[in-house]
Amino acid sequence: MGRLPALVVVVCACGVALAGQGAPRPVSLLITGGTVVTVDAARRVIANGAVAIDGTDIVGVDTAEAIAKQFVGADTIDATGQLVLPGLINTHTHAPMVLYRGLADDLALMDWLNNYMFPAEAKTVSPEFVRAGTRWAALEMIESGTTTFADMYYFEEEVARETKAAGLRGVLGQTIIQFPVADAKTPAEALARAEAFIRRFNSILSSSAPRVAAMASLSGAGGMTIGRLARSRKFSVACTVVFNRSWMCARAGPPFSANRIQ
């Protein structure tokens, strides 16, 4: 029996198939003894609970006593004193940008973007940069209990490959932006890359693989046009919405004020 030292045990499996009654069923893994936060329809929190996992499926969630009667595990994790809960979901990432951590902090959005991030990206972003940054980000997400993330960046096919290799789930968008960037010199070129990305990665990943939902990711690049193309070609679009009071006030002008824009 193994014992995890961390406070939280995160459970991520591709499916849920709850078991019935009968002789104890052999399964791959039992996580037992922890407080199980189910996040099910009844929002059950089971003190001294257990989870049975067989391959990629969660097959039982109940009290430790009940699970012990139904299943026998090839491996067992003692989660006493810990929380056992579903994987966390990060809904806004630019995963490779972990490589810029510490470059510029505590700045207004447009100052940060125009004077630091965009110049840095123009000099450094490449497929190799994206691969290395995504691997680092994937490691940090796994260590923190994040199993699914929504991402947009350049060379997003590299993000998709590293996401699949790490065993994570991703909702990934190839960026379409209005100025020249590392992987596309025009919005039209970026759109072509996005279409190729969607066709390739939505077709090669099976339901049993770590899932990557490929899409176009829009950042201020002719939203109406992209929207019409997305509908005609039947692909999804993720967009960045800025909620920054100083930026919004500057664009809106009088009579708007920071106090009125929340």
Buried (B, 14 or more C-beta within 10 A) or exposed (E): EEEBEEEBBBBBBBEEEEBEEEEEBEBBBBBBBBBBBBEEEEEEEBEBBBBBBBEEBBBBBBBBEBBBEBBBBEEBBBBEEBBBBBBBEBEEBBBBBBBBEEEEEEEEBEEBBEEBBEEBBEEBBBBEBBBBBBBBBBEEBBEEBBBBBBBBBBBBBBBBBBBBEBEBBBBBBBBBBEEEBBBBEBBEBBBBBBBEBBEEBBEEBEEEEBBBBBBBBBBEBBBEBBEEBBEEEEBBBBBBEEEEBEBBBEEEEEEBEEEEBE
